[in-house]
Amino acid sequence: MRDARLRNWLFRFGDNLIVQLTASIPATNGSWAATKAAYRLLDAQSVTPEAIRAAHQHAARTRIAAQSTTLVRLFRSHRTGCY
């Protein structure tokens, strides 16, 4: 996601959702302005699952690169049996 504003809103929106996983979008945002921004974010054509994943991967790589030691935990998929 190249638009920094959208990327920042995406992370803010994600942080709000993580805190209240079962709440509605208006309940997680706390104000009408933030709720409206969340709906605009979801309606933006540049906000696709691929763009969200790429933004997340970029942020994770940046955080990992800043660390002197990185621990990696692998998860096994119950569907494929792969690690």
mmCIF file of the N, C-alpha and C atoms, coordinates in Angstrom:
data_MODEL
# 
_entry.id   MODEL 
# 
loop_
_atom_site.group_PDB 
_atom_site.id 
_atom_site.type_symbol 
_atom_site.label_atom_id 
_atom_site.label_alt_id 
_atom_site.label_comp_id 
_atom_site.label_asym_id 
_atom_site.label_entity_id 
_atom_site.label_seq_id 
_atom_site.pdbx_PDB_ins_code 
_atom_site.Cartn_x 
_atom_site.Cartn_y 
_atom_site.Cartn_z 
_atom_site.occupancy 
_atom_site.B_iso_or_equiv 
_atom_site.pdbx_formal_charge 
_atom_site.auth_seq_id 
_atom_site.auth_comp_id 
_atom_site.auth_asym_id 
_atom_site.auth_atom_id 
_atom_site.pdbx_PDB_model_num 
ATOM 1   N N  . MET A 1 1  ? 0.852   -1.160  0.000  1.00 0.00 ? 1  MET A N  1 
ATOM 2   C CA . MET A 1 1  ? 0.000   0.000   0.000  1.00 0.00 ? 1  MET A CA 1 
ATOM 3   C C  . MET A 1 1  ? 0.904   1.231   0.000  1.00 0.00 ? 1  MET A C  1 
ATOM 4   N N  . ARG A 1 2  ? 0.837   1.991   -1.046 1.00 0.00 ? 2  ARG A N  1 
ATOM 5   C CA . ARG A 1 2  ? 1.757   3.114   -1.218 1.00 0.00 ? 2  ARG A CA 1 
ATOM 6   C C  . ARG A 1 2  ? 1.308   4.384   -0.504 1.00 0.00 ? 2  ARG A C  1 
ATOM 7   N N  . ASP A 1 3  ? 0.037   4.531   -0.287 1.00 0.00 ? 3  ASP A N  1 
ATOM 8   C CA . ASP A 1 3  ? -0.481  5.734   0.370  1.00 0.00 ? 3  ASP A CA 1 
ATOM 9   C C  . ASP A 1 3  ? -0.236  5.620   1.873  1.00 0.00 ? 3  ASP A C  1 
ATOM 10  N N  . ALA A 1 4  ? 0.626   6.478   2.390  1.00 0.00 ? 4  ALA A N  1 
ATOM 11  C CA . ALA A 1 4  ? 0.994   6.415   3.811  1.00 0.00 ? 4  ALA A CA 1 
ATOM 12  C C  . ALA A 1 4  ? -0.209  6.658   4.721  1.00 0.00 ? 4  ALA A C  1 
ATOM 13  N N  . ARG A 1 5  ? -1.118  7.537   4.307  1.00 0.00 ? 5  ARG A N  1 
ATOM 14  C CA . ARG A 1 5  ? -2.308  7.796   5.129  1.00 0.00 ? 5  ARG A CA 1 
ATOM 15  C C  . ARG A 1 5  ? -3.152  6.540   5.272  1.00 0.00 ? 5  ARG A C  1 
ATOM 16  N N  . LEU A 1 6  ? -3.372  5.844   4.151  1.00 0.00 ? 6  LEU A N  1 
ATOM 17  C CA . LEU A 1 6  ? -4.157  4.611   4.211  1.00 0.00 ? 6  LEU A CA 1 
ATOM 18  C C  . LEU A 1 6  ? -3.446  3.562   5.052  1.00 0.00 ? 6  LEU A C  1 
ATOM 19  N N  . ARG A 1 7  ? -2.135  3.455   4.879  1.00 0.00 ? 7  ARG A N  1 
ATOM 20  C CA . ARG A 1 7  ? -1.369  2.462   5.648  1.00 0.00 ? 7  ARG A CA 1 
ATOM 21  C C  . ARG A 1 7  ? -1.473  2.756   7.149  1.00 0.00 ? 7  ARG A C  1 
ATOM 22  N N  . ASN A 1 8  ? -1.331  4.033   7.523  1.00 0.00 ? 8  ASN A N  1 
ATOM 23  C CA . ASN A 1 8  ? -1.434  4.392   8.941  1.00 0.00 ? 8  ASN A CA 1 
ATOM 24  C C  . ASN A 1 8  ? -2.831  4.110   9.488  1.00 0.00 ? 8  ASN A C  1 
ATOM 25  N N  . TRP A 1 9  ? -3.863  4.429   8.692  1.00 0.00 ? 9  TRP A N  1 
ATOM 26  C CA . TRP A 1 9  ? -5.227  4.139   9.134  1.00 0.00 ? 9  TRP A CA 1 
ATOM 27  C C  . TRP A 1 9  ? -5.464  2.639   9.233  1.00 0.00 ? 9  TRP A C  1 
ATOM 28  N N  . LEU A 1 10 ? -4.877  1.893   8.314  1.00 0.00 ? 10 LEU A N  1 
ATOM 29  C CA . LEU A 1 10 ? -5.025  0.443   8.359  1.00 0.00 ? 10 LEU A CA 1 
ATOM 30  C C  . LEU A 1 10 ? -4.472  -0.113  9.666  1.00 0.00 ? 10 LEU A C  1 
ATOM 31  N N  . PHE A 1 11 ? -3.287  0.351   10.055 1.00 0.00 ? 11 PHE A N  1 
ATOM 32  C CA . PHE A 1 11 ? -2.695  -0.135  11.301 1.00 0.00 ? 11 PHE A CA 1 
ATOM 33  C C  . PHE A 1 11 ? -3.495  0.320   12.515 1.00 0.00 ? 11 PHE A C  1 
ATOM 34  N N  . ARG A 1 12 ? -3.983  1.547   12.495 1.00 0.00 ? 12 ARG A N  1 
ATOM 35  C CA . ARG A 1 12 ? -4.802  2.033   13.608 1.00 0.00 ? 12 ARG A CA 1 
ATOM 36  C C  . ARG A 1 12 ? -6.101  1.225   13.697 1.00 0.00 ? 12 ARG A C  1 
ATOM 37  N N  . PHE A 1 13 ? -6.728  1.000   12.546 1.00 0.00 ? 13 PHE A N  1 
ATOM 38  C CA . PHE A 1 13 ? -7.965  0.214   12.487 1.00 0.00 ? 13 PHE A CA 1 
ATOM 39  C C  . PHE A 1 13 ? -7.707  -1.209  12.993 1.00 0.00 ? 13 PHE A C  1 
ATOM 40  N N  . GLY A 1 14 ? -6.606  -1.805  12.560 1.00 0.00 ? 14 GLY A N  1 
ATOM 41  C CA . GLY A 1 14 ? -6.251  -3.151  13.018 1.00 0.00 ? 14 GLY A CA 1 
ATOM 42  C C  . GLY A 1 14 ? -6.020  -3.204  14.518 1.00 0.00 ? 14 GLY A C  1 
ATOM 43  N N  . ASP A 1 15 ? -5.329  -2.198  15.050 1.00 0.00 ? 15 ASP A N  1 
ATOM 44  C CA . ASP A 1 15 ? -5.113  -2.140  16.498 1.00 0.00 ? 15 ASP A CA 1 
ATOM 45  C C  . ASP A 1 15 ? -6.433  -2.061  17.251 1.00 0.00 ? 15 ASP A C  1 
ATOM 46  N N  . ASN A 1 16 ? -7.367  -1.262  16.739 1.00 0.00 ? 16 ASN A N  1 
ATOM 47  C CA . ASN A 1 16 ? -8.680  -1.151  17.387 1.00 0.00 ? 16 ASN A CA 1 
ATOM 48  C C  . ASN A 1 16 ? -9.424  -2.483  17.349 1.00 0.00 ? 16 ASN A C  1 
ATOM 49  N N  . LEU A 1 17 ? -9.357  -3.175  16.222 1.00 0.00 ? 17 LEU A N  1 
ATOM 50  C CA . LEU A 1 17 ? -10.056 -4.460  16.099 1.00 0.00 ? 17 LEU A CA 1 
ATOM 51  C C  . LEU A 1 17 ? -9.456  -5.528  17.008 1.00 0.00 ? 17 LEU A C  1 
ATOM 52  N N  . ILE A 1 18 ? -8.149  -5.530  17.151 1.00 0.00 ? 18 ILE A N  1 
ATOM 53  C CA . ILE A 1 18 ? -7.492  -6.540  17.989 1.00 0.00 ? 18 ILE A CA 1 
ATOM 54  C C  . ILE A 1 18 ? -7.957  -6.427  19.433 1.00 0.00 ? 18 ILE A C  1 
ATOM 55  N N  . VAL A 1 19 ? -8.148  -5.204  19.900 1.00 0.00 ? 19 VAL A N  1 
ATOM 56  C CA . VAL A 1 19 ? -8.560  -4.988  21.286 1.00 0.00 ? 19 VAL A CA 1 
ATOM 57  C C  . VAL A 1 19 ? -9.979  -5.497  21.533 1.00 0.00 ? 19 VAL A C  1 
ATOM 58  N N  . GLN A 1 20 ? -10.856 -5.374  20.528 1.00 0.00 ? 20 GLN A N  1 
ATOM 59  C CA . GLN A 1 20 ? -12.263 -5.762  20.676 1.00 0.00 ? 20 GLN A CA 1 
ATOM 60  C C  . GLN A 1 20 ? -12.683 -6.602  19.475 1.00 0.00 ? 20 GLN A C  1 
ATOM 61  N N  . LEU A 1 21 ? -12.240 -7.838  19.441 1.00 0.00 ? 21 LEU A N  1 
ATOM 62  C CA . LEU A 1 21 ? -12.447 -8.693  18.266 1.00 0.00 ? 21 LEU A CA 1 
ATOM 63  C C  . LEU A 1 21 ? -13.904 -8.897  17.878 1.00 0.00 ? 21 LEU A C  1 
ATOM 64  N N  . THR A 1 22 ? -14.790 -8.959  18.837 1.00 0.00 ? 22 THR A N  1 
ATOM 65  C CA . THR A 1 22 ? -16.189 -9.264  18.522 1.00 0.00 ? 22 THR A CA 1 
ATOM 66  C C  . THR A 1 22 ? -17.062 -8.020  18.386 1.00 0.00 ? 22 THR A C  1 
ATOM 67  N N  . ALA A 1 23 ? -16.493 -6.844  18.583 1.00 0.00 ? 23 ALA A N  1 
ATOM 68  C CA . ALA A 1 23 ? -17.269 -5.603  18.522 1.00 0.00 ? 23 ALA A CA 1 
ATOM 69  C C  . ALA A 1 23 ? -17.477 -5.165  17.079 1.00 0.00 ? 23 ALA A C  1 
ATOM 70  N N  . SER A 1 24 ? -18.482 -4.335  16.876 1.00 0.00 ? 24 SER A N  1 
ATOM 71  C CA . SER A 1 24 ? -18.751 -3.783  15.554 1.00 0.00 ? 24 SER A CA 1 
ATOM 72  C C  . SER A 1 24 ? -17.705 -2.712  15.233 1.00 0.00 ? 24 SER A C  1 
ATOM 73  N N  . ILE A 1 25 ? -17.663 -2.313  13.975 1.00 0.00 ? 25 ILE A N  1 
ATOM 74  C CA . ILE A 1 25 ? -16.718 -1.263  13.577 1.00 0.00 ? 25 ILE A CA 1 
ATOM 75  C C  . ILE A 1 25 ? -16.988 0.036   14.338 1.00 0.00 ? 25 ILE A C  1 
ATOM 76  N N  . PRO A 1 26 ? -18.236 0.495   14.471 1.00 0.00 ? 26 PRO A N  1 
ATOM 77  C CA . PRO A 1 26 ? -18.455 1.720   15.260 1.00 0.00 ? 26 PRO A CA 1 
ATOM 78  C C  . PRO A 1 26 ? -18.013 1.572   16.724 1.00 0.00 ? 26 PRO A C  1 
ATOM 79  N N  . ALA A 1 27 ? -18.242 0.414   17.309 1.00 0.00 ? 27 ALA A N  1 
ATOM 80  C CA . ALA A 1 27 ? -17.856 0.217   18.707 1.00 0.00 ? 27 ALA A CA 1 
ATOM 81  C C  . ALA A 1 27 ? -16.341 0.197   18.885 1.00 0.00 ? 27 ALA A C  1 
ATOM 82  N N  . THR A 1 28 ? -15.610 -0.336  17.903 1.00 0.00 ? 28 THR A N  1 
ATOM 83  C CA . THR A 1 28 ? -14.157 -0.404  18.051 1.00 0.00 ? 28 THR A CA 1 
ATOM 84  C C  . THR A 1 28 ? -13.482 0.936   17.824 1.00 0.00 ? 28 THR A C  1 
ATOM 85  N N  . ASN A 1 29 ? -14.136 1.841   17.093 1.00 0.00 ? 29 ASN A N  1 
ATOM 86  C CA . ASN A 1 29 ? -13.498 3.108   16.759 1.00 0.00 ? 29 ASN A CA 1 
ATOM 87  C C  . ASN A 1 29 ? -13.788 4.235   17.738 1.00 0.00 ? 29 ASN A C  1 
ATOM 88  N N  . GLY A 1 30 ? -14.897 4.174   18.436 1.00 0.00 ? 30 GLY A N  1 
ATOM 89  C CA . GLY A 1 30 ? -15.156 5.129   19.498 1.00 0.00 ? 30 GLY A CA 1 
ATOM 90  C C  . GLY A 1 30 ? -15.721 6.479   19.101 1.00 0.00 ? 30 GLY A C  1 
ATOM 91  N N  . SER A 1 31 ? -15.586 6.878   17.863 1.00 0.00 ? 31 SER A N  1 
ATOM 92  C CA . SER A 1 31 ? -16.161 8.158   17.435 1.00 0.00 ? 31 SER A CA 1 
ATOM 93  C C  . SER A 1 31 ? -16.693 8.007   16.018 1.00 0.00 ? 31 SER A C  1 
ATOM 94  N N  . TRP A 1 32 ? -17.602 8.908   15.658 1.00 0.00 ? 32 TRP A N  1 
ATOM 95  C CA . TRP A 1 32 ? -18.170 8.847   14.314 1.00 0.00 ? 32 TRP A CA 1 
ATOM 96  C C  . TRP A 1 32 ? -17.100 9.129   13.265 1.00 0.00 ? 32 TRP A C  1 
ATOM 97  N N  . ALA A 1 33 ? -16.202 10.059  13.541 1.00 0.00 ? 33 ALA A N  1 
ATOM 98  C CA . ALA A 1 33 ? -15.151 10.403  12.578 1.00 0.00 ? 33 ALA A CA 1 
ATOM 99  C C  . ALA A 1 33 ? -14.242 9.195   12.315 1.00 0.00 ? 33 ALA A C  1 
ATOM 100 N N  . ALA A 1 34 ? -13.864 8.485   13.368 1.00 0.00 ? 34 ALA A N  1 
ATOM 101 C CA . ALA A 1 34 ? -13.008 7.312   13.201 1.00 0.00 ? 34 ALA A CA 1 
ATOM 102 C C  . ALA A 1 34 ? -13.760 6.177   12.506 1.00 0.00 ? 34 ALA A C  1 
ATOM 103 N N  . THR A 1 35 ? -15.039 6.040   12.808 1.00 0.00 ? 35 THR A N  1 
ATOM 104 C CA . THR A 1 35 ? -15.863 5.011   12.154 1.00 0.00 ? 35 THR A CA 1 
ATOM 105 C C  . THR A 1 35 ? -15.986 5.310   10.659 1.00 0.00 ? 35 THR A C  1 
ATOM 106 N N  . LYS A 1 36 ? -16.236 6.563   10.320 1.00 0.00 ? 36 LYS A N  1 
ATOM 107 C CA . LYS A 1 36 ? -16.349 6.967   8.929  1.00 0.00 ? 36 LYS A CA 1 
ATOM 108 C C  . LYS A 1 36 ? -15.021 6.730   8.196  1.00 0.00 ? 36 LYS A C  1 
ATOM 109 N N  . ALA A 1 37 ? -13.914 7.036   8.859  1.00 0.00 ? 37 ALA A N  1 
ATOM 110 C CA . ALA A 1 37 ? -12.593 6.795   8.263  1.00 0.00 ? 37 ALA A CA 1 
ATOM 111 C C  . ALA A 1 37 ? -12.363 5.305   8.036  1.00 0.00 ? 37 ALA A C  1 
ATOM 112 N N  . ALA A 1 38 ? -12.818 4.469   8.967  1.00 0.00 ? 38 ALA A N  1 
ATOM 113 C CA . ALA A 1 38 ? -12.664 3.016   8.811  1.00 0.00 ? 38 ALA A CA 1 
ATOM 114 C C  . ALA A 1 38 ? -13.455 2.511   7.612  1.00 0.00 ? 38 ALA A C  1 
ATOM 115 N N  . TYR A 1 39 ? -14.678 2.987   7.456  1.00 0.00 ? 39 TYR A N  1 
ATOM 116 C CA . TYR A 1 39 ? -15.488 2.567   6.304  1.00 0.00 ? 39 TYR A CA 1 
ATOM 117 C C  . TYR A 1 39 ? -14.885 3.072   4.990  1.00 0.00 ? 39 TYR A C  1 
ATOM 118 N N  . ARG A 1 40 ? -14.347 4.287   4.999  1.00 0.00 ? 40 ARG A N  1 
ATOM 119 C CA . ARG A 1 40 ? -13.678 4.793   3.791  1.00 0.00 ? 40 ARG A CA 1 
ATOM 120 C C  . ARG A 1 40 ? -12.446 3.951   3.463  1.00 0.00 ? 40 ARG A C  1 
ATOM 121 N N  . LEU A 1 41 ? -11.722 3.566   4.499  1.00 0.00 ? 41 LEU A N  1 
ATOM 122 C CA . LEU A 1 41 ? -10.549 2.713   4.298  1.00 0.00 ? 41 LEU A CA 1 
ATOM 123 C C  . LEU A 1 41 ? -10.960 1.406   3.634  1.00 0.00 ? 41 LEU A C  1 
ATOM 124 N N  . LEU A 1 42 ? -12.002 0.782   4.148  1.00 0.00 ? 42 LEU A N  1 
ATOM 125 C CA . LEU A 1 42 ? -12.447 -0.501  3.595  1.00 0.00 ? 42 LEU A CA 1 
ATOM 126 C C  . LEU A 1 42 ? -13.013 -0.351  2.190  1.00 0.00 ? 42 LEU A C  1 
ATOM 127 N N  . ASP A 1 43 ? -13.482 0.846   1.859  1.00 0.00 ? 43 ASP A N  1 
ATOM 128 C CA . ASP A 1 43 ? -14.055 1.089   0.537  1.00 0.00 ? 43 ASP A CA 1 
ATOM 129 C C  . ASP A 1 43 ? -13.009 1.501   -0.507 1.00 0.00 ? 43 ASP A C  1 
ATOM 130 N N  . ALA A 1 44 ? -11.813 1.839   -0.056 1.00 0.00 ? 44 ALA A N  1 
ATOM 131 C CA . ALA A 1 44 ? -10.772 2.291   -0.983 1.00 0.00 ? 44 ALA A CA 1 
ATOM 132 C C  . ALA A 1 44 ? -10.357 1.149   -1.910 1.00 0.00 ? 44 ALA A C  1 
ATOM 133 N N  . GLN A 1 45 ? -10.247 1.453   -3.190 1.00 0.00 ? 45 GLN A N  1 
ATOM 134 C CA . GLN A 1 45 ? -9.898  0.412   -4.172 1.00 0.00 ? 45 GLN A CA 1 
ATOM 135 C C  . GLN A 1 45 ? -8.488  -0.118  -3.979 1.00 0.00 ? 45 GLN A C  1 
ATOM 136 N N  . SER A 1 46 ? -7.605  0.702   -3.426 1.00 0.00 ? 46 SER A N  1 
ATOM 137 C CA . SER A 1 46 ? -6.224  0.244   -3.234 1.00 0.00 ? 46 SER A CA 1 
ATOM 138 C C  . SER A 1 46 ? -6.067  -0.648  -2.004 1.00 0.00 ? 46 SER A C  1 
ATOM 139 N N  . VAL A 1 47 ? -7.113  -0.738  -1.176 1.00 0.00 ? 47 VAL A N  1 
ATOM 140 C CA . VAL A 1 47 ? -7.053  -1.586  0.014  1.00 0.00 ? 47 VAL A CA 1 
ATOM 141 C C  . VAL A 1 47 ? -7.601  -2.960  -0.365 1.00 0.00 ? 47 VAL A C  1 
ATOM 142 N N  . THR A 1 48 ? -6.691  -3.858  -0.658 1.00 0.00 ? 48 THR A N  1 
ATOM 143 C CA . THR A 1 48 ? -7.025  -5.228  -1.043 1.00 0.00 ? 48 THR A CA 1 
ATOM 144 C C  . THR A 1 48 ? -6.370  -6.170  -0.049 1.00 0.00 ? 48 THR A C  1 
ATOM 145 N N  . PRO A 1 49 ? -6.797  -7.418  0.011  1.00 0.00 ? 49 PRO A N  1 
ATOM 146 C CA . PRO A 1 49 ? -6.112  -8.369  0.905  1.00 0.00 ? 49 PRO A CA 1 
ATOM 147 C C  . PRO A 1 49 ? -4.608  -8.436  0.623  1.00 0.00 ? 49 PRO A C  1 
ATOM 148 N N  . GLU A 1 50 ? -4.233  -8.362  -0.642 1.00 0.00 ? 50 GLU A N  1 
ATOM 149 C CA . GLU A 1 50 ? -2.814  -8.419  -0.996 1.00 0.00 ? 50 GLU A CA 1 
ATOM 150 C C  . GLU A 1 50 ? -2.065  -7.199  -0.464 1.00 0.00 ? 50 GLU A C  1 
ATOM 151 N N  . ALA A 1 51 ? -2.681  -6.019  -0.589 1.00 0.00 ? 51 ALA A N  1 
ATOM 152 C CA . ALA A 1 51 ? -2.051  -4.787  -0.109 1.00 0.00 ? 51 ALA A CA 1 
ATOM 153 C C  . ALA A 1 51 ? -1.933  -4.793  1.410  1.00 0.00 ? 51 ALA A C  1 
ATOM 154 N N  . ILE A 1 52 ? -2.960  -5.298  2.098  1.00 0.00 ? 52 ILE A N  1 
ATOM 155 C CA . ILE A 1 52 ? -2.914  -5.394  3.561  1.00 0.00 ? 52 ILE A CA 1 
ATOM 156 C C  . ILE A 1 52 ? -1.806  -6.344  3.979  1.00 0.00 ? 52 ILE A C  1 
ATOM 157 N N  . ARG A 1 53 ? -1.731  -7.484  3.323  1.00 0.00 ? 53 ARG A N  1 
ATOM 158 C CA . ARG A 1 53 ? -0.693  -8.469  3.643  1.00 0.00 ? 53 ARG A CA 1 
ATOM 159 C C  . ARG A 1 53 ? 0.703   -7.883  3.389  1.00 0.00 ? 53 ARG A C  1 
ATOM 160 N N  . ALA A 1 54 ? 0.871   -7.180  2.285  1.00 0.00 ? 54 ALA A N  1 
ATOM 161 C CA . ALA A 1 54 ? 2.174   -6.595  1.956  1.00 0.00 ? 54 ALA A CA 1 
ATOM 162 C C  . ALA A 1 54 ? 2.571   -5.538  2.992  1.00 0.00 ? 54 ALA A C  1 
ATOM 163 N N  . ALA A 1 55 ? 1.617   -4.709  3.414  1.00 0.00 ? 55 ALA A N  1 
ATOM 164 C CA . ALA A 1 55 ? 1.909   -3.696  4.429  1.00 0.00 ? 55 ALA A CA 1 
ATOM 165 C C  . ALA A 1 55 ? 2.301   -4.354  5.743  1.00 0.00 ? 55 ALA A C  1 
ATOM 166 N N  . HIS A 1 56 ? 1.591   -5.410  6.107  1.00 0.00 ? 56 HIS A N  1 
ATOM 167 C CA . HIS A 1 56 ? 1.914   -6.142  7.336  1.00 0.00 ? 56 HIS A CA 1 
ATOM 168 C C  . HIS A 1 56 ? 3.302   -6.774  7.246  1.00 0.00 ? 56 HIS A C  1 
ATOM 169 N N  . GLN A 1 57 ? 3.608   -7.404  6.127  1.00 0.00 ? 57 GLN A N  1 
ATOM 170 C CA . GLN A 1 57 ? 4.913   -8.041  5.952  1.00 0.00 ? 57 GLN A CA 1 
ATOM 171 C C  . GLN A 1 57 ? 6.040   -7.012  5.992  1.00 0.00 ? 57 GLN A C  1 
ATOM 172 N N  . HIS A 1 58 ? 5.819   -5.857  5.379  1.00 0.00 ? 58 HIS A N  1 
ATOM 173 C CA . HIS A 1 58 ? 6.832   -4.804  5.399  1.00 0.00 ? 58 HIS A CA 1 
ATOM 174 C C  . HIS A 1 58 ? 7.086   -4.320  6.829  1.00 0.00 ? 58 HIS A C  1 
ATOM 175 N N  . ALA A 1 59 ? 6.016   -4.088  7.582  1.00 0.00 ? 59 ALA A N  1 
ATOM 176 C CA . ALA A 1 59 ? 6.160   -3.628  8.963  1.00 0.00 ? 59 ALA A CA 1 
ATOM 177 C C  . ALA A 1 59 ? 6.863   -4.675  9.817  1.00 0.00 ? 59 ALA A C  1 
ATOM 178 N N  . ALA A 1 60 ? 6.517   -5.952  9.620  1.00 0.00 ? 60 ALA A N  1 
ATOM 179 C CA . ALA A 1 60 ? 7.159   -7.028  10.385 1.00 0.00 ? 60 ALA A CA 1 
ATOM 180 C C  . ALA A 1 60 ? 8.649   -7.111  10.054 1.00 0.00 ? 60 ALA A C  1 
ATOM 181 N N  . ARG A 1 61 ? 8.979   -7.037  8.779  1.00 0.00 ? 61 ARG A N  1 
ATOM 182 C CA . ARG A 1 61 ? 10.399  -7.088  8.380  1.00 0.00 ? 61 ARG A CA 1 
ATOM 183 C C  . ARG A 1 61 ? 11.171  -5.912  8.963  1.00 0.00 ? 61 ARG A C  1 
ATOM 184 N N  . THR A 1 62 ? 10.570  -4.744  8.993  1.00 0.00 ? 62 THR A N  1 
ATOM 185 C CA . THR A 1 62 ? 11.233  -3.564  9.555  1.00 0.00 ? 62 THR A CA 1 
ATOM 186 C C  . THR A 1 62 ? 11.496  -3.757  11.041 1.00 0.00 ? 62 THR A C  1 
ATOM 187 N N  . ARG A 1 63 ? 10.499  -4.272  11.765 1.00 0.00 ? 63 ARG A N  1 
ATOM 188 C CA . ARG A 1 63 ? 10.689  -4.521  13.202 1.00 0.00 ? 63 ARG A CA 1 
ATOM 189 C C  . ARG A 1 63 ? 11.748  -5.581  13.436 1.00 0.00 ? 63 ARG A C  1 
ATOM 190 N N  . ILE A 1 64 ? 11.740  -6.641  12.651 1.00 0.00 ? 64 ILE A N  1 
ATOM 191 C CA . ILE A 1 64 ? 12.707  -7.730  12.810 1.00 0.00 ? 64 ILE A CA 1 
ATOM 192 C C  . ILE A 1 64 ? 14.118  -7.232  12.511 1.00 0.00 ? 64 ILE A C  1 
ATOM 193 N N  . ALA A 1 65 ? 14.270  -6.429  11.470 1.00 0.00 ? 65 ALA A N  1 
ATOM 194 C CA . ALA A 1 65 ? 15.593  -5.927  11.093 1.00 0.00 ? 65 ALA A CA 1 
ATOM 195 C C  . ALA A 1 65 ? 16.198  -5.049  12.187 1.00 0.00 ? 65 ALA A C  1 
ATOM 196 N N  . ALA A 1 66 ? 15.364  -4.410  12.996 1.00 0.00 ? 66 ALA A N  1 
ATOM 197 C CA . ALA A 1 66 ? 15.848  -3.530  14.053 1.00 0.00 ? 66 ALA A CA 1 
ATOM 198 C C  . ALA A 1 66 ? 16.329  -4.297  15.289 1.00 0.00 ? 66 ALA A C  1 
ATOM 199 N N  . GLN A 1 67 ? 16.065  -5.596  15.341 1.00 0.00 ? 67 GLN A N  1 
ATOM 200 C CA . GLN A 1 67 ? 16.428  -6.396  16.506 1.00 0.00 ? 67 GLN A CA 1 
ATOM 201 C C  . GLN A 1 67 ? 17.780  -7.067  16.315 1.00 0.00 ? 67 GLN A C  1 
ATOM 202 N N  . SER A 1 68 ? 18.525  -7.221  17.421 1.00 0.00 ? 68 SER A N  1 
ATOM 203 C CA . SER A 1 68 ? 19.805  -7.919  17.327 1.00 0.00 ? 68 SER A CA 1 
ATOM 204 C C  . SER A 1 68 ? 19.605  -9.431  17.301 1.00 0.00 ? 68 SER A C  1 
ATOM 205 N N  . THR A 1 69 ? 18.537  -9.909  17.923 1.00 0.00 ? 69 THR A N  1 
ATOM 206 C CA . THR A 1 69 ? 18.220  -11.338 17.936 1.00 0.00 ? 69 THR A CA 1 
ATOM 207 C C  . THR A 1 69 ? 16.746  -11.499 17.588 1.00 0.00 ? 69 THR A C  1 
ATOM 208 N N  . THR A 1 70 ? 16.460  -12.465 16.734 1.00 0.00 ? 70 THR A N  1 
ATOM 209 C CA . THR A 1 70 ? 15.082  -12.708 16.333 1.00 0.00 ? 70 THR A CA 1 
ATOM 210 C C  . THR A 1 70 ? 14.748  -14.176 16.545 1.00 0.00 ? 70 THR A C  1 
ATOM 211 N N  . LEU A 1 71 ? 13.671  -14.435 17.254 1.00 0.00 ? 71 LEU A N  1 
ATOM 212 C CA . LEU A 1 71 ? 13.179  -15.794 17.437 1.00 0.00 ? 71 LEU A CA 1 
ATOM 213 C C  . LEU A 1 71 ? 12.033  -16.014 16.467 1.00 0.00 ? 71 LEU A C  1 
ATOM 214 N N  . VAL A 1 72 ? 12.014  -17.171 15.849 1.00 0.00 ? 72 VAL A N  1 
ATOM 215 C CA . VAL A 1 72 ? 10.967  -17.490 14.885 1.00 0.00 ? 72 VAL A CA 1 
ATOM 216 C C  . VAL A 1 72 ? 10.208  -18.701 15.393 1.00 0.00 ? 72 VAL A C  1 
ATOM 217 N N  . ARG A 1 73 ? 8.903   -18.603 15.412 1.00 0.00 ? 73 ARG A N  1 
ATOM 218 C CA . ARG A 1 73 ? 8.069   -19.731 15.816 1.00 0.00 ? 73 ARG A CA 1 
ATOM 219 C C  . ARG A 1 73 ? 7.300   -20.191 14.598 1.00 0.00 ? 73 ARG A C  1 
ATOM 220 N N  . LEU A 1 74 ? 7.412   -21.458 14.314 1.00 0.00 ? 74 LEU A N  1 
ATOM 221 C CA . LEU A 1 74 ? 6.709   -22.025 13.165 1.00 0.00 ? 74 LEU A CA 1 
ATOM 222 C C  . LEU A 1 74 ? 5.428   -22.685 13.640 1.00 0.00 ? 74 LEU A C  1 
ATOM 223 N N  . PHE A 1 75 ? 4.400   -22.562 12.851 1.00 0.00 ? 75 PHE A N  1 
ATOM 224 C CA . PHE A 1 75 ? 3.110   -23.144 13.184 1.00 0.00 ? 75 PHE A CA 1 
ATOM 225 C C  . PHE A 1 75 ? 2.784   -24.239 12.183 1.00 0.00 ? 75 PHE A C  1 
ATOM 226 N N  . ARG A 1 76 ? 2.202   -25.277 12.670 1.00 0.00 ? 76 ARG A N  1 
ATOM 227 C CA . ARG A 1 76 ? 1.796   -26.373 11.796 1.00 0.00 ? 76 ARG A CA 1 
ATOM 228 C C  . ARG A 1 76 ? 0.355   -26.157 11.367 1.00 0.00 ? 76 ARG A C  1 
ATOM 229 N N  . SER A 1 77 ? 0.131   -26.306 10.094 1.00 0.00 ? 77 SER A N  1 
ATOM 230 C CA . SER A 1 77 ? -1.220  -26.183 9.573  1.00 0.00 ? 77 SER A CA 1 
ATOM 231 C C  . SER A 1 77 ? -1.927  -27.520 9.718  1.00 0.00 ? 77 SER A C  1 
ATOM 232 N N  . HIS A 1 78 ? -3.077  -27.531 10.367 1.00 0.00 ? 78 HIS A N  1 
ATOM 233 C CA . HIS A 1 78 ? -3.832  -28.772 10.519 1.00 0.00 ? 78 HIS A CA 1 
ATOM 234 C C  . HIS A 1 78 ? -4.455  -29.208 9.192  1.00 0.00 ? 78 HIS A C  1 
ATOM 235 N N  . ARG A 1 79 ? -4.544  -28.273 8.251  1.00 0.00 ? 79 ARG A N  1 
ATOM 236 C CA . ARG A 1 79 ? -5.133  -28.614 6.951  1.00 0.00 ? 79 ARG A CA 1 
ATOM 237 C C  . ARG A 1 79 ? -4.133  -29.280 6.015  1.00 0.00 ? 79 ARG A C  1 
ATOM 238 N N  . THR A 1 80 ? -2.926  -28.756 5.996  1.00 0.00 ? 80 THR A N  1 
ATOM 239 C CA . THR A 1 80 ? -1.943  -29.292 5.032  1.00 0.00 ? 80 THR A CA 1 
ATOM 240 C C  . THR A 1 80 ? -0.896  -30.175 5.682  1.00 0.00 ? 80 THR A C  1 
ATOM 241 N N  . GLY A 1 81 ? -0.735  -30.047 6.996  1.00 0.00 ? 81 GLY A N  1 
ATOM 242 C CA . GLY A 1 81 ? 0.303   -30.801 7.684  1.00 0.00 ? 81 GLY A CA 1 
ATOM 243 C C  . GLY A 1 81 ? 1.684   -30.184 7.525  1.00 0.00 ? 81 GLY A C  1 
ATOM 244 N N  . CYS A 1 82 ? 1.755   -29.032 6.869  1.00 0.00 ? 82 CYS A N  1 
ATOM 245 C CA . CYS A 1 82 ? 3.035   -28.366 6.630  1.00 0.00 ? 82 CYS A CA 1 
ATOM 246 C C  . CYS A 1 82 ? 3.360   -27.456 7.800  1.00 0.00 ? 82 CYS A C  1 
ATOM 247 N N  . TYR A 1 83 ? 4.633   -27.212 7.981  1.00 0.00 ? 83 TYR A N  1 
ATOM 248 C CA . TYR A 1 83 ? 5.099   -26.300 9.033  1.00 0.00 ? 83 TYR A CA 1 
ATOM 249 C C  . TYR A 1 83 ? 5.415   -24.955 8.442  1.00 0.00 ? 83 TYR A C  1 
# 
